[in-house]
Amino acid sequence: MAGAGDISEVKFLTIAEVASTMRVSKMTVYRLVHNGDLPAVRVGRSFRVTEKDVNEYLERSFFDAG
């Protein structure tokens, strides 16, 4: 599959790790996942989010307040 990259290089984070990185509550992260704002993979009863997706979301969220 061209351009798919190597999945073994992907770092997955738990919801708690994402919440800690973003400095928000776990409920906020769950809301972002359920609204489709933050892509996630379901593993059993929990979710995993790639570190790349978290960084991209944060970059998209920046705005110039000046």
MARSEVO-687518 format. One record per residue (C-alpha): x, y, z; residue number from 1. Coordinates in steps of 0.1 Angstrom, whole numbers, padded with zeros to 4 digits. Each point is the difference from the previous one (the first is absolute). Example, Ala and Ser with C-alpha at 12.3 -4.5 7.8 and 13.67 -1.06 7.14 Angstrom:
BEGIN
px, py, pz, pado
0123, -0045, 0078, 1
0014, 0034, -0007, 2
end
This chain:
BEGIN
px, py, pz, pado
0000, 0000, 0000, 1
0018, 0032, -0012, 2
0002, 0029, 0024, 3
-0015, -0019, 0029, 4
0032, 0001, 0021, 5
0011, -0026, 0025, 6
-0026, -0005, 0027, 7
0027, -0013, 0024, 8
0014, 0035, 0001, 9
-0033, 0015, 0012, 10
-0002, 0010, 0036, 11
-0035, -0005, 0015, 12
-0011, 0019, 0032, 13
-0027, -0008, 0024, 14
-0028, 0025, 0007, 15
0017, 0008, 0034, 16
0033, 0006, -0018, 17
-0017, 0023, -0025, 18
-0018, 0019, 0027, 19
0033, 0005, 0019, 20
0018, 0011, -0032, 21
-0028, 0025, -0008, 22
-0005, 0010, 0036, 23
-0037, -0007, -0001, 24
-0023, -0025, 0016, 25
-0005, -0035, -0013, 26
-0037, 0009, -0006, 27
0011, 0028, -0024, 28
0022, -0025, -0020, 29
-0030, -0025, -0001, 30
-0022, 0029, -0013, 31
0026, 0008, -0028, 32
0002, -0036, -0010, 33
-0038, -0005, -0001, 34
-0005, 0032, -0019, 35
0025, -0011, -0026, 36
0024, 0029, 0007, 37
0027, -0024, 0012, 38
0004, -0034, -0019, 39
0003, -0030, 0022, 40
0002, -0038, -0002, 41
-0021, -0021, 0022, 42
0018, -0028, 0018, 43
-0024, -0022, 0020, 44
-0019, 0025, 0022, 45
0026, 0027, -0002, 46
0013, 0025, -0026, 47
0035, 0007, -0012, 48
0010, 0032, -0018, 49
0032, 0004, -0020, 50
0025, 0025, 0012, 51
0001, 0015, -0036, 52
-0038, 0006, 0002, 53
0003, 0017, 0033, 54
0028, 0023, -0013, 55
-0020, 0008, -0031, 56
-0031, 0008, 0020, 57
0020, 0024, 0022, 58
0016, 0017, -0030, 59
-0035, 0005, -0016, 60
-0013, 0014, 0033, 61
0025, 0029, 0003, 62
-0012, 0035, -0008, 63
0015, 0034, 0000, 64
-0014, 0020, 0029, 65
0020, 0031, -0009, 66
end
